[in-house]
Amino acid sequence: MEDIDERLSELQRELMTLVRLNARTGLDASVYSDEYAKVSAEIELFRERRQKLKEETAQDSLRIDRIKGLKAYLMDNDSVLERFDGMLFGRLIDKVMVTSLVEVTFVFKTGVELREVFVD
């Protein structure tokens, strides 16, 4: 994130320098437009990268919080299960994807996927 912010600052300074230069010297309109468009496009690219990185960081933080919550829940309920616990299953599993008659993928709420193949 730091590198992206630094590059964004450089590009914004470059853009302002270009605008000032154009105001002082009256650059050729096509040259100015081309350079302005080039720098603006790069600024937009880095803004998109920064936004994507922020979103990924937020999702990682959310995933870590979910893992901590599930860990705390499991630590509080350390008894051995003798039968299926639908409530526990619902707390752990986000979805179940049935791929075939013998293959199932469990997607945990933490984002982890576990593929199971049942054979006789």
Secondary structure, 3 states (H helix, E strand, C coil): CHHHHHHHHHHHHHHHHHHHHHHHHCCCHHHHHHHHHHHHHHHHHHHHHHHHHHHHHHHHHHHHHHHHHHHHHHHHCCCCCCCCCHHHHHHHEEEEEECCCCEEEEEECCCCEEEEECCC
